[in-house]
Amino acid sequence: MADDVRRMSDELAHDPGSRVFVHLGETLRCQGQVELALKVTLRGLERHPHLADAHDLLARLSVDRGDIERAFDEWDMVLRLSPGHLGALKGMGFICFHRERFDDAERYLAAAAASDAADAEVASALDHVRAAHAAATAAQHSAIPDALAHDSRYLFVDVLRDEAQTALLLDRAGLVLAGAYVGGDGRDVAQEVGAELSGVTDAARRTTQHLALGDWTSIVFETEVAVVAMAPSPQDGLLVLATSRATPLGLVRRLLDRCSDRARRWLDGSI
């Protein structure tokens, strides 16, 4: 393997534009030289920014380094460059599973299984995700508090367990449907927040269409006092989540997903 590294390194030195950097980076990664592999991969991507396999390698290196957010972004890029890329489908399934986004995890892994039916690892992972999804769904149904039957302000109470977290469900006009938005003084300012945010869903949709970015799914703002995340809800509504600045962005996204699922099921009458 040392000879392979030397040969590929010589080839890359002779021709900096060679795509051999992908194989070199993967070989270094397998040897445990993650940081050196990262340098090789980043340099190669400077010359080949649209090479899907290079972004896939960067995603796997990011996982090795514990940078899951970067890995997610890189695998998302791979699927934009090469829809159906097996490595990216498996990677996105892995990340979505650990974020407890079971629907998305199942979708990615099912696509990977369809691409390579002989991959036993993918088949096993898909079975595991489906079992975990079923268990989580059963637990969610059993955990919904009785207060929901009487007061929609408590819709997200068991999802958001930290007192610094609050969520709000608005209709298209900005009227409060469920949840609460508690300010720093402990006062529920849901109606005021709803009035200020009326029309956000339409504005976000127009912007993403204008930029040809597809449908918008979420947006996160970091302010001086809080992190605020928003996502569209059924019937052109809006879900708003606020947490403390200390909340990791990965957790913010997981909470937003859970609140979105709770809002959807509440609106369609399944809870």
Phi, psi and omega in degrees: 000328177297323178294322178297316179298317180296317181296314181291324178296319178295319179297319181291324177294322179287323181226089182301341180271002181293144178277005179295347181300331179295313179293323178296314179298320179294320179296315178297321178299316179295334177277358181086006180268068188295316183293321177293320177299322179297316179299316180298317183292316180296321177296319179295322180291337175298327179267335183229068186292346182249020180272109186300316182296331178289320177293325176298316177297319180296324177297315180293324175295323179296320176298316178302327182269001178081012181263079185291325179298317179295320180299316179301313181297321182290318179291327174298320177297318180302316182289337174286322181282324185217078179306135181089004179300119188299314181299319180290321178299317178294318180296316180294324176298318178299312182294314181297324177297315181288341173271001182062030172265075191293324178300313180293318179300316180295321180297313181295316183288327176295321177294322178294320179295322178293329180286325181218086184295341182274355183281100183294328180296317179294316180300318179294317179297321180295317177298319180295317179297317180296321178293317179295321179298315180297318179294319180293320179297317178297320180293322180296318181295323181283340184268350182295124186289150178299336182301336181298329182291344185244332186211112183292350177296339182263017185304322185254013190297325182271349176276319182257100186265348179270135182295343178274001181252138179210150183220155187215136176247123182244153172271184186299330182272359180091007178281144184283123177263320183199166179083186181212159176229101186266124180281178181298337180269006179085003182267140178281113182250030185303315183297319180294318179296317179300318180296321180289331185261004179299133180092356182297318181301314179296318181295318179295319180296317180297319182295313181293325176293319180297324181269003180057044181261000184084189180290141179279144182240331178189163175210142183234132177243136173253116180252182181293333186242347184200167169251126182242127179240144180227151176210148177291148177238168180305154178065033177061029178271190183217134174254130181238130179235134176234135178223172177289160180295341181282350183286124178301144183298327177298320178291323178302315181294321178295318178296320179297318178298317181293319178294322178297317178296318179297317180296316180299314182292328177291319181291326181271004174081013181277352172228000000 
